[in-house]
Amino acid sequence: MIDSIQDGWVGERRIGHIEGIAPGAEFHRRKQVKRNNLHRDTVRGISWIADEDGSDVADAIVLHGGYDDDRDDWTQVRYTRASPDKDKYKDEGVPKLLRSQSWAYPDNAALKRSYERDHPVRVIRGWKGDSRYSPISCYRYDGLYRIVKIRTAISKWPTPDGTPIEICQFDLERLPDAFQDPTSVEQQIANLLAQQEESESLPQAELHEELQGELQEGLEEGLEAAEDGEPEGESEAESLRGEKFPKMRAAQVQRLVRDAAVARNVKELHGGECQVCGLRLLGPDERPYSEGAHIRPLGAPHCGPDVEPNVLCLCPNCHVRLDIGAIVIDEDWSIIVRAGALGGNVLPKLKRQKKHKVHLDYIRYHRKHWVGESDPSQE
């Protein structure tokens, strides 16, 4: 179920992305997060590293069911940070504070310094975080965020004797997709596409032939790297086969649209069986074929997150039906058919799996987008 358990070579720990690890990579436990240089520690929330002048700056944080004062909205995060262990206790499993936090505490000071120097930080989400965005029983690297504001705030929870507690809070904002570094294979393709756009002197046929040759060479290198166990890995190489070529957008960095780790996780959990109609397609090799369908679509104007609670395992037909609003899902998981199709029977309710917790927020967004505020059962 884990897309990226990387025991091979990865780049050294630094500010920004770690070479060889793309956003979406998942890891069983914190020790594997540390082993892959995403974080310096297996317990603390804030990771820090020496900057060019020798002072400590934060390079990564973990969101894993922290304080009640925290808030996660995927692109926007409010992060309440650190205190020494002696200043903390748990009330029914919820972390709480015995006294106010200090900006002088090393972890807080490092994160504050990253804000002052405009350094991005890596965000890793664990399974105990917000149910709308958390991975399934693992940790997931979700890319780079920028700290946009810091403040001293008053916690929702006072000390046991009623004394108000001051907390160090950070507001983070996810960098746009264009700034989420592509992997080296993707970057190679992006560079070739940029060269194609800039090249006006070559005849179109000659340019196309040259580009295809270079793309093929890049693909072969990726496959060789995968066989040798190098960091490009099988996922990048496989993502270049057939259907996985870049979608073009003017004036933006060209990126490969990859089969995301979360989609593969969801399809594996359901064994390739469609959650809407129950169909399980098998190829000649007896392997099931299904598609990961985002309930709240990715990209503008919807800006849905690429996370398991926002993905369904569907057959190609039901994927299209969902995307065009021919079906919507009600609050009790009933499947409502808004437009018929010959031979297109659906299940009475969405087929669900215990470990795959589809979030109703995305179901509501999809239904509202297609049917508005009215009750879809009355359509």
Residue pairs with C-beta under 8 A, 6 or more apart in sequence:
1 136
1 137
1 138
1 265
1 268
1 269
2 26
2 27
2 28
2 138
3 24
3 25
3 26
3 235
3 261
3 264
3 265
4 21
4 24
4 25
4 26
4 27
4 233
4 235
4 261
5 26
5 27
5 28
5 32
6 20
6 21
6 25
6 27
6 32
6 36
6 231
6 233
7 35
8 20
8 229
8 230
8 231
8 233
9 20
9 230
9 231
10 18
10 19
10 20
10 21
10 36
10 37
10 231
11 18
11 19
11 20
11 21
11 37
11 231
12 18
12 37
13 37
13 38
13 40
13 49
13 59
14 49
14 59
15 49
15 51
15 57
15 59
15 119
15 120
16 59
16 120
16 122
16 144
16 181
17 122
17 144
17 180
17 181
18 36
18 37
18 38
18 122
19 184
19 231
20 183
20 184
20 231
20 232
20 233
21 36
21 38
21 141
21 231
22 141
22 181
22 182
22 183
22 236
23 141
23 142
23 143
23 180
24 140
24 141
24 142
24 258
24 260
24 261
24 262
24 306
25 36
25 140
25 141
25 261
26 135
26 138
26 139
26 140
26 141
26 261
26 265
27 33
27 36
27 38
27 138
27 139
27 140
27 141
28 138
28 139
29 138
29 139
30 39
30 41
30 42
30 43
30 62
30 139
31 42
32 139
33 39
33 42
33 62
33 124
33 139
33 141
34 40
34 41
34 42
38 47
38 60
38 122
38 124
38 141
39 47
39 60
39 62
39 122
39 124
40 47
40 48
40 49
40 59
40 60
41 47
44 82
44 107
45 61
45 62
45 64
45 66
45 81
45 82
45 107
46 58
46 60
46 61
46 81
46 82
46 107
46 108
46 110
46 111
47 58
47 59
47 60
47 61
47 122
48 56
48 57
48 58
48 59
48 106
48 107
48 110
48 111
49 56
49 57
49 58
49 59
50 56
50 57
51 57
51 113
51 117
51 119
55 113
56 106
56 109
56 110
56 113
57 110
57 113
57 114
57 117
57 119
58 107
58 110
58 111
58 113
58 114
58 119
58 121
59 114
59 119
59 121
59 122
60 121
60 122
60 123
60 124
61 79
61 111
61 121
61 122
61 123
61 124
61 172
62 124
62 125
62 126
62 139
63 70
63 72
63 77
63 79
63 123
63 124
63 125
63 126
63 129
63 130
64 125
64 126
64 127
64 128
64 129
64 139
65 126
65 128
65 129
66 79
66 80
66 95
66 129
67 80
67 95
67 96
67 97
67 155
67 167
68 94
68 96
68 155
68 156
68 157
69 78
69 80
69 153
69 155
69 156
69 167
69 169
70 77
70 78
70 79
70 80
71 77
71 78
72 78
72 125
72 129
72 130
72 132
72 133
74 132
74 133
74 174
74 305
74 307
75 173
75 174
75 303
75 305
76 171
76 172
76 173
76 174
77 123
77 145
77 171
77 172
77 173
77 174
78 169
78 170
78 171
78 172
79 169
79 170
79 171
79 172
80 101
80 153
80 155
80 167
80 168
80 169
80 170
81 101
81 107
81 108
81 111
81 167
81 168
81 169
81 170
82 101
82 105
82 107
82 108
82 168
83 97
83 99
83 101
83 105
84 105
86 98
87 97
87 98
87 99
87 101
88 95
88 96
88 97
88 98
89 95
89 96
89 97
89 98
90 96
96 157
97 155
97 157
97 159
97 165
97 167
98 159
98 160
99 159
99 165
100 165
100 166
100 167
101 108
101 165
101 166
101 167
101 168
102 108
102 168
103 109
103 112
103 152
103 168
105 168
108 168
111 121
111 147
111 170
112 150
112 168
112 170
114 121
114 147
115 147
115 150
115 170
118 146
120 144
120 145
120 146
120 175
121 144
121 145
121 146
121 147
121 172
122 141
122 143
122 144
122 145
123 141
123 142
123 143
123 144
123 145
123 172
123 174
124 139
124 140
124 141
124 142
125 133
125 134
125 135
125 139
125 140
125 142
126 134
126 135
126 138
126 139
127 134
127 135
127 136
127 137
127 138
127 139
128 134
131 309
131 357
131 359
132 305
132 307
132 309
132 310
132 359
132 361
132 362
133 142
133 305
133 307
133 309
134 307
134 309
135 262
135 265
135 307
135 308
136 265
136 269
136 308
136 355
136 356
137 355
140 261
140 262
142 174
143 174
143 175
143 180
144 174
144 175
144 179
144 180
144 181
145 172
145 173
145 174
145 175
146 172
146 173
146 175
147 170
147 171
147 172
148 171
148 172
148 173
149 170
149 171
150 168
150 169
150 170
150 171
151 169
151 171
152 166
152 167
152 168
152 169
153 166
153 167
153 169
154 164
154 165
154 166
154 167
155 164
155 165
155 166
155 167
157 165
158 164
158 165
159 165
177 255
178 252
178 253
178 255
181 187
182 190
182 253
182 255
182 256
183 232
183 236
184 232
185 218
185 221
185 222
185 232
185 236
185 237
185 240
185 256
186 236
186 255
186 256
186 258
188 218
189 215
189 218
189 240
189 246
189 254
189 256
190 246
190 253
190 254
190 255
192 211
192 214
192 215
192 218
193 211
193 246
193 248
193 254
194 254
195 211
196 207
196 211
199 207
202 210
218 240
219 237
219 240
219 241
221 232
222 232
222 236
222 237
222 240
223 237
225 231
225 232
225 233
225 237
226 232
226 233
226 234
226 236
226 237
235 258
235 259
235 261
236 258
238 244
238 259
239 256
239 258
239 259
240 256
244 256
244 257
244 258
244 259
245 256
246 254
246 255
246 256
246 257
247 255
247 257
248 254
259 292
260 292
260 306
262 292
262 306
262 307
262 308
262 311
263 291
263 292
263 306
263 311
264 292
265 308
266 292
266 308
266 311
266 312
266 313
266 356
267 288
267 290
267 291
267 292
267 313
269 313
269 353
269 355
269 356
270 290
270 313
270 351
270 353
270 356
271 280
271 288
272 280
272 281
272 287
272 288
272 289
272 290
272 313
273 279
273 280
273 288
273 290
273 313
273 351
274 280
274 290
274 313
274 314
274 315
274 318
274 351
275 312
275 313
275 314
275 318
275 347
275 350
275 351
275 352
276 312
276 314
276 315
276 318
276 321
276 322
276 327
276 335
276 346
276 347
276 350
276 351
277 315
277 317
277 318
277 344
277 345
277 346
277 347
278 347
278 351
279 315
279 317
279 318
280 288
280 290
281 288
281 289
281 290
281 315
282 288
282 289
283 289
290 313
290 314
290 315
291 313
291 314
291 315
291 316
291 319
292 311
292 312
292 313
292 314
293 311
293 312
293 313
293 314
293 318
293 319
293 322
293 323
294 304
294 306
294 310
294 311
295 304
295 310
295 311
295 312
295 322
295 358
295 362
295 363
295 365
295 366
296 302
296 303
296 304
296 305
296 310
296 362
296 365
296 366
297 304
297 323
298 304
298 305
298 306
302 365
302 369
304 310
304 362
304 365
308 356
308 357
309 357
309 358
309 359
309 362
310 358
310 359
310 362
312 322
312 350
312 358
313 356
314 322
317 341
317 344
318 327
318 346
320 326
321 327
321 339
321 341
321 344
322 366
324 339
325 338
325 339
325 369
325 370
325 371
326 337
326 338
326 339
326 341
327 335
327 336
327 337
327 338
327 346
328 336
328 338
328 366
328 367
328 370
328 371
328 376
329 335
329 336
329 350
329 363
329 366
329 367
330 336
330 367
330 376
330 377
331 360
331 363
331 364
332 349
333 349
333 350
333 352
334 348
334 349
334 350
334 377
335 346
335 347
335 348
335 349
335 350
336 376
336 377
336 379
337 346
338 370
338 371
338 376
338 379
350 358
352 358
367 376
371 379
